[in-house]
Amino acid sequence: MNDDLCEVIITADDADWLADFTRHLVEARLAACGHNIVPIRSIYRWQGEIHDHPEARVALHTRRSLVPRIVAETIDRHAYEVPSVSALPIIDGSPAYLEWIRESTDR
């Protein structure tokens, strides 16, 4: 089990902003990489109304210890009042890839 690694998911309404933000996180060594997906379709309840909008999504591979910094950066820079940021554990994978994530992120 690789309990020190996780995938952080962030969504945004601006794909270019999200790609730039992903680059920022990788440059800052907060994430080893980000897999951006455009478009996605988000259907959600906000302030009592149902919304249905296109968005972009990134899956970042990083260390669990860096998640609070990623969350803080997202809250600070994101256009949404309540940005979607969630982390899921990476429970297994290619040993070389998992080691690369560790080597590519801030200790």
Beta strands, then each sheet from edge to edge (+ up, - down):
strand 1: 5-12
strand 2: 33-46
strand 3: 49-63
strand 4: 85-89
sheet 1: 2+ 3- 1+ 4-
end
